[in-house]
Amino acid sequence: MTTSAEKSKESDTKKSDALIDVVDDAYENVEGDTTKVGDLMDAISSRGFGPLLLAPSLISISPLGGIPGVSIVTGSLIVLIAVQMLFRSDHPWIPKRLEEFSIPTDRVKKSIEKYRPWLTWGNRWVHQRLKILSVGAMHYVLATLMILLGLSYFPLALVPFGVFLPALANTLLSLGITARDGALIIAGMSVSIASFTVLIWTA
């Protein structure tokens, strides 16, 4: 018979494994010479707001973020999804223009192949803990914070590697939301402070 503790552990494992599933789903749904942003988002749309926010955040800190225009697209996606998260929309909507934005498929696959081992390694440190930081009123705090971070992409896109810090903050926050890991959310908030400091300094 499975004890409540074992069930809890299994639940945590499933939550953690979902992070790798996001990357695998994206990899399996890229084909042809170019990959549309809409296709990547559709591949993970059933997994909730956390993975939907995680996808553009990871793209921003990957080599794909260096492609002209990509950081503007990912920042816009984060703002749009986080706004709908703020109002608890069940079916996030993305404008057709953003969905049609294309990225070379070979670069998408190479980035996924590069970062998947790191995610697999980091997966062991992701657990459900300090869940109070990912539920209740914090839902609105996190959505608002990610909106502000997404908006910061626009001025920082003009600075070489300028979006790295807000993108890292968004990655940590979206991972924390996905896995209900308060420790990651605290880390994301800390990086957010650093990113806003850089934004003020470069203004």
The 8 nearest C-alpha neighbors of each residue, nearest first, counted from 0:
[[1, 2, 3, 5, 6, 4, 9, 7],
 [2, 0, 5, 6, 3, 4, 7, 9],
 [1, 3, 5, 4, 6, 0, 7, 8],
 [4, 2, 6, 5, 7, 1, 8, 0],
 [3, 5, 7, 2, 6, 8, 1, 9],
 [6, 4, 8, 2, 7, 3, 1, 9],
 [7, 5, 3, 9, 8, 4, 10, 2],
 [6, 8, 10, 4, 5, 9, 3, 11],
 [9, 7, 5, 11, 10, 6, 12, 4],
 [8, 10, 6, 12, 7, 11, 5, 13],
 [11, 9, 7, 13, 8, 12, 6, 14],
 [10, 12, 8, 14, 9, 13, 127, 126],
 [13, 11, 15, 9, 14, 10, 16, 8],
 [14, 12, 16, 10, 15, 11, 17, 9],
 [13, 15, 11, 178, 17, 12, 16, 10],
 [14, 16, 12, 17, 13, 18, 178, 125],
 [15, 17, 13, 18, 19, 14, 12, 20],
 [16, 18, 20, 14, 15, 19, 13, 21],
 [19, 17, 16, 21, 20, 15, 22, 14],
 [18, 20, 22, 21, 17, 16, 23, 119],
 [19, 21, 17, 23, 18, 22, 24, 16],
 [22, 20, 24, 19, 18, 23, 43, 17],
 [21, 23, 25, 19, 20, 24, 26, 111],
 [22, 24, 20, 26, 25, 21, 27, 19],
 [25, 23, 21, 27, 26, 22, 20, 42],
 [24, 26, 22, 28, 23, 27, 39, 42],
 [27, 25, 23, 24, 28, 29, 22, 108],
 [26, 28, 24, 25, 29, 23, 30, 42],
 [29, 27, 25, 26, 24, 30, 42, 39],
 [30, 28, 26, 27, 34, 104, 25, 31],
 [31, 29, 28, 104, 34, 32, 33, 27],
 [30, 32, 33, 104, 34, 29, 103, 105],
 [33, 31, 104, 103, 30, 34, 105, 102],
 [32, 34, 103, 104, 102, 31, 101, 35],
 [35, 33, 101, 102, 104, 29, 103, 36],
 [34, 36, 101, 37, 38, 99, 100, 98],
 [35, 37, 98, 39, 38, 100, 101, 40],
 [36, 38, 98, 40, 35, 39, 41, 99],
 [39, 37, 41, 35, 36, 40, 42, 34],
 [40, 38, 36, 42, 37, 41, 25, 35],
 [39, 41, 37, 42, 38, 43, 44, 36],
 [42, 40, 44, 38, 43, 39, 37, 45],
 [41, 43, 39, 40, 44, 24, 25, 38],
 [44, 42, 41, 45, 40, 46, 21, 51],
 [43, 45, 41, 46, 40, 42, 51, 47],
 [44, 46, 43, 47, 42, 41, 48, 51],
 [47, 45, 44, 43, 50, 48, 51, 49],
 [48, 46, 49, 45, 50, 44, 51, 43],
 [47, 49, 51, 50, 52, 84, 46, 80],
 [48, 50, 177, 173, 176, 52, 51, 47],
 [51, 49, 53, 52, 48, 54, 47, 177],
 [52, 50, 48, 49, 53, 54, 44, 47],
 [53, 51, 49, 50, 54, 173, 77, 55],
 [52, 54, 50, 56, 173, 51, 170, 55],
 [53, 55, 57, 56, 52, 51, 50, 58],
 [56, 54, 73, 58, 57, 53, 52, 59],
 [55, 57, 53, 170, 59, 166, 58, 54],
 [58, 56, 59, 54, 60, 55, 53, 61],
 [57, 59, 55, 61, 56, 60, 64, 63],
 [60, 58, 64, 56, 57, 61, 166, 70],
 [61, 59, 57, 58, 163, 166, 64, 167],
 [60, 62, 58, 63, 59, 64, 57, 110],
 [63, 61, 64, 65, 110, 60, 58, 66],
 [64, 62, 61, 65, 66, 58, 59, 106],
 [63, 65, 59, 62, 66, 61, 69, 70],
 [64, 66, 63, 62, 67, 69, 70, 160],
 [65, 67, 64, 63, 69, 68, 62, 70],
 [68, 66, 69, 65, 70, 64, 71, 63],
 [67, 69, 71, 70, 66, 72, 64, 65],
 [68, 70, 72, 71, 64, 66, 67, 73],
 [71, 69, 73, 72, 68, 64, 74, 59],
 [72, 70, 74, 68, 69, 73, 75, 153],
 [71, 73, 69, 75, 70, 74, 76, 68],
 [74, 72, 55, 76, 70, 75, 71, 69],
 [73, 75, 149, 71, 77, 76, 72, 152],
 [74, 76, 72, 78, 73, 77, 71, 79],
 [77, 75, 73, 79, 74, 78, 80, 72],
 [76, 78, 74, 80, 75, 79, 149, 81],
 [79, 77, 146, 75, 81, 149, 76, 80],
 [80, 78, 76, 82, 77, 81, 75, 83],
 [79, 81, 83, 77, 82, 78, 76, 84],
 [80, 82, 84, 142, 78, 83, 79, 146],
 [83, 81, 85, 79, 84, 80, 78, 86],
 [84, 82, 86, 80, 88, 85, 81, 87],
 [83, 85, 87, 81, 82, 86, 88, 80],
 [86, 84, 82, 83, 142, 87, 139, 81],
 [85, 87, 83, 84, 88, 82, 139, 81],
 [88, 86, 84, 85, 83, 89, 82, 90],
 [87, 89, 83, 90, 86, 84, 91, 85],
 [90, 88, 87, 91, 83, 84, 47, 86],
 [89, 91, 88, 92, 44, 83, 87, 47],
 [92, 90, 88, 83, 80, 89, 93, 84],
 [91, 93, 90, 94, 80, 79, 83, 88],
 [92, 94, 95, 98, 91, 97, 79, 76],
 [95, 93, 96, 97, 98, 92, 99, 79],
 [96, 94, 98, 97, 99, 93, 37, 100],
 [95, 97, 99, 94, 98, 100, 93, 37],
 [96, 98, 100, 99, 95, 94, 72, 93],
 [99, 97, 37, 95, 36, 96, 100, 35],
 [98, 100, 96, 97, 35, 101, 95, 37],
 [101, 99, 97, 35, 98, 36, 96, 102],
 [102, 100, 35, 34, 33, 99, 36, 103],
 [101, 103, 34, 33, 104, 35, 100, 107],
 [104, 102, 33, 106, 105, 32, 34, 107],
 [103, 105, 33, 107, 34, 106, 32, 102],
 [104, 106, 108, 107, 103, 109, 32, 33],
 [107, 105, 109, 104, 108, 103, 110, 63],
 [106, 108, 104, 110, 105, 109, 111, 103],
 [109, 107, 111, 105, 110, 106, 112, 104],
 [108, 110, 112, 106, 111, 107, 113, 105],
 [111, 109, 113, 107, 112, 108, 106, 114],
 [110, 112, 108, 114, 113, 109, 115, 107],
 [113, 111, 109, 110, 115, 114, 108, 116],
 [114, 112, 110, 111, 115, 109, 116, 117],
 [113, 115, 117, 111, 116, 112, 110, 118],
 [114, 116, 118, 117, 112, 111, 113, 119],
 [117, 115, 119, 118, 114, 120, 113, 112],
 [118, 116, 120, 114, 119, 115, 121, 113],
 [119, 117, 121, 115, 120, 116, 122, 114],
 [118, 120, 116, 122, 117, 121, 115, 19],
 [121, 119, 117, 118, 122, 116, 123, 124],
 [122, 120, 118, 123, 119, 124, 117, 125],
 [121, 123, 119, 125, 124, 120, 118, 15],
 [124, 122, 121, 125, 120, 119, 126, 15],
 [123, 125, 122, 121, 126, 120, 15, 183],
 [124, 126, 122, 123, 15, 180, 121, 178],
 [127, 125, 180, 128, 11, 124, 15, 178],
 [126, 128, 180, 179, 11, 178, 130, 129],
 [129, 127, 180, 130, 181, 126, 179, 182],
 [128, 130, 181, 131, 132, 180, 182, 127],
 [131, 129, 128, 132, 133, 179, 181, 180],
 [130, 132, 129, 133, 134, 181, 135, 137],
 [133, 131, 181, 130, 137, 134, 129, 184],
 [134, 132, 130, 131, 179, 137, 176, 138],
 [135, 133, 138, 131, 137, 132, 136, 130],
 [134, 136, 137, 138, 133, 131, 139, 132],
 [135, 137, 138, 139, 134, 140, 133, 132],
 [136, 138, 140, 139, 135, 134, 133, 132],
 [139, 137, 136, 141, 134, 140, 135, 133],
 [140, 138, 142, 137, 141, 85, 136, 143],
 [139, 141, 137, 143, 142, 138, 144, 136],
 [140, 142, 144, 138, 143, 139, 137, 145],
 [141, 143, 81, 139, 145, 85, 144, 140],
 [144, 142, 146, 140, 141, 145, 139, 147],
 [143, 145, 141, 147, 146, 142, 140, 148],
 [144, 146, 148, 142, 147, 143, 149, 141],
 [147, 145, 78, 143, 149, 144, 148, 81],
 [148, 146, 150, 144, 145, 149, 151, 143],
 [147, 149, 145, 151, 150, 146, 165, 144],
 [150, 148, 74, 146, 78, 151, 147, 152],
 [149, 151, 147, 152, 148, 153, 146, 74],
 [150, 152, 148, 149, 153, 154, 155, 147],
 [153, 151, 155, 150, 149, 156, 162, 74],
 [152, 154, 156, 151, 155, 150, 71, 74],
 [155, 153, 156, 152, 157, 151, 158, 198],
 [154, 156, 161, 152, 157, 158, 153, 162],
 [157, 155, 153, 158, 154, 152, 161, 162],
 [156, 158, 155, 154, 159, 161, 153, 160],
 [157, 159, 161, 155, 156, 160, 154, 162],
 [160, 158, 161, 157, 156, 155, 162, 65],
 [161, 159, 163, 162, 158, 156, 65, 155],
 [162, 160, 158, 155, 159, 163, 156, 164],
 [161, 163, 152, 155, 165, 160, 164, 166],
 [162, 164, 166, 161, 160, 60, 165, 167],
 [163, 165, 167, 194, 166, 162, 168, 190],
 [166, 164, 168, 194, 167, 148, 162, 163],
 [165, 167, 169, 163, 164, 56, 168, 59],
 [168, 166, 170, 164, 165, 169, 163, 171],
 [167, 169, 187, 165, 190, 171, 166, 191],
 [170, 168, 166, 172, 167, 171, 56, 173],
 [169, 171, 167, 56, 173, 168, 172, 53],
 [172, 170, 187, 174, 168, 169, 173, 183],
 [171, 173, 184, 175, 169, 187, 174, 170],
 [172, 174, 49, 176, 53, 170, 175, 171],
 [175, 173, 177, 171, 172, 176, 170, 178],
 [174, 176, 180, 172, 183, 184, 179, 173],
 [175, 177, 173, 179, 49, 174, 178, 133],
 [176, 178, 49, 174, 175, 179, 173, 50],
 [177, 179, 180, 14, 175, 176, 15, 127],
 [180, 178, 176, 175, 127, 130, 133, 177],
 [179, 181, 175, 127, 128, 178, 182, 183],
 [180, 182, 129, 184, 132, 183, 130, 128],
 [181, 183, 185, 184, 180, 186, 129, 128],
 [184, 182, 186, 175, 181, 185, 180, 171],
 [183, 185, 181, 187, 172, 175, 186, 182],
 [184, 186, 188, 182, 187, 183, 181, 189],
 [187, 185, 183, 189, 184, 188, 190, 182],
 [188, 186, 168, 171, 184, 172, 190, 189],
 [187, 189, 191, 185, 186, 190, 184, 192],
 [188, 190, 186, 191, 192, 187, 185, 193],
 [189, 191, 193, 187, 168, 192, 188, 194],
 [192, 190, 188, 194, 189, 193, 168, 187],
 [191, 193, 195, 189, 190, 194, 196, 188],
 [192, 194, 190, 196, 191, 195, 197, 189],
 [195, 193, 191, 197, 164, 196, 165, 192],
 [196, 194, 198, 192, 197, 193, 191, 199],
 [195, 197, 193, 199, 194, 198, 200, 192],
 [198, 196, 200, 194, 195, 199, 201, 193],
 [197, 199, 195, 201, 196, 200, 202, 194],
 [200, 198, 202, 196, 197, 201, 195, 194],
 [199, 201, 197, 198, 202, 196, 195, 194],
 [200, 202, 198, 199, 197, 155, 158, 196],
 [201, 199, 200, 198, 154, 197, 155, 196]]
